[in-house]
Amino acid sequence: MEAILEGPLPPSFDLLPGPFRMLLGLDGTLTRSLTFFSGERVEIEPVLLPESPEGIRKVYLRVSSIGRLVFARTRLLSNPSPEEAPWIAELMRGGMAIGQSMEARFGPLFKDEFSIFSVSGSFDPEGPRERGDTWARSYRMRTREGLALRIEEFFLEPLLRLAGGSGR
């Protein structure tokens, strides 16, 4: 995968601990990176799973000893081929990690429209009100065949603490 940052880094990015900055900027699958970083298997905790592939998928990525590390929101940007449609529908409704599942099925993935930003307050309209800023990244992930998803990942306070940050 190759991701290119679109635009400048946000103010105060350089104040974040190095491991946290690396996680924000890595272009491999986040689930795999979190597994290596935490030393634990990452679980998918569904929040909202769409009835159809056109809906928005919302999940938390968590590890058993710490809890929720990342909130992820995924939306399908292109129509899958008729052969891929049932698999994509299952992916969007299920507890599988998006990046690793897509990589296993389609081979190397491409990321573009990559940006890093911080959000003050709630990062999800239906979610809980958050204190302070939440760091996030957004990108388009696509296959060689043209299947594309928009992924937004919000890095939560426990992940910042795990990376050596002082927290809020």
N, C-alpha and C positions, 0 to 999 in steps of 0.2 A: 504494500500500500504506500502511496505517496500523498502526503498532505502538504499543502502550501498555505501558510497563514495569509489571510486576506486582510490587509490593513495593519495599523500599528498595534502594539501591545497596549493594554489599558494602563492608566496610571496606577501605581502601587503594585503592579505585577512583580516588580523586582524585590518587593518586601516579603513575598511568599517564600516559604522554605523550598530549597532546591528540589527535593523529591516531589513536592506538590506541583511545582512548575513543570517538571518532567512529565508527570502524569497528564497534565493539561495539554502538553504539546506532542505526546507520542501519537504516532499514526497507526499503530497496531490495534488489535481489538482491546478495548478497555477491560473486558472481563479477564482476558489472559494477563494483562498488566497488573490488575488488582490481585489476581491469584499469586503472582510472583511477589508483589509488594507486601501483601498481608501474610503470606505463607499459608493461606487457607483456601479451601474451595469456595468460589463465589456462587451464591444462590440468587435466583431470580424471584423477586417477590412481586407478583402482579398487583397493580392498583386499578387499572382500567384496561381491559382487553376488548378490542373492537369486535363488533358482530360481523363485520366484513373487512376485507383488506384495506378499504378506503378510509377506515377510521383511524383514530390516533391510539397508539399503544403506549401505556404508561406503566413503568415498572421501577422498583428499587433494585439495585445491586447491593447485596449484603454478604457479610461473613458472620459465622455463628458467634465468635467471641466479642465482636464489636457492635454488630447490628448494621444498619443502613449506612452505606458509604456514598452512593450515587443515586440520583433520581434521573431516569432516562425517559425521553419522549421520542417516539418514532412515528413517522408518517410516510406512506408509500407515495412516491412522486410519479411513477410511470406504471402503466398497465403491464402486468406480467403476461407472458405468452400463455396460450391455453394449457400447455403442458405444465407450466410452472405455477399457474393460479392456485391449485389446491395446496401445494406446498407453501406458498407465500401466505395463504389464508391461515394455515396451521401455524406458521412462524409468528404471525402477528397476534394470534390468539393464545399462543402457548407460553410455556415457561423456559423456552430455549434462549440462549444468548444469541442476539442478532448477528453480530460480527463473526463469531466463530462458526455459526450455522451457515451463514452465507459463504464464508471462505471455504468450508468443507464441501459445499455443493457446487460453487462456481469457480473456485480457484482464486487467484489474486484479485483483490478488490482495489478500487481507486477512490480516493477522497479528494474533494475539492470544495470550494466555497467554505473553507475552514476559517473559523474565527474563535477567539477567546475573549470573554467579556465577564463583567460582574453585574449581578442583579441585586438591587436593594429591596428588601421585603420579600413578599411571596413570589416564588418563581413559577408557580402553577396556580391558575385561577381557582381550581377546586381543592388545592392543597392547603396545608396549614400556613398560617402567617409566620414568616421567618424573621428572626432578629438579624440586623446587620446585612452584610453583603454575602452573596453566594457566588462563587466562581463557577463559570460554565464554559462549555465549548459547543459549537454547532458546526455541522458539516454535511455535505451530501456524499453518501457512499453509493458507489455504483459498480455494477459488474461489467465485464467486457461485452456482454450481450446487450447492455443498455438499461437493465433493471436498476432503478434508483430509489433511494430512501433518504429522507431528511432526518438526521439524528441530532438531538439536543441532550447534553449530559450535564447535570448540575452536581457539582462536587460538594458534598455535605460536610458539616463541622467535624464529625468523627474521622473523616479521611484527612482533613487538615491536621488534626491532632496526631494521627498515626504518622503523618509525614514530618512531624516535628514542629508544627505550628502551635502557637499558644492558644488559639481559639478566640472566641468572642468574649 
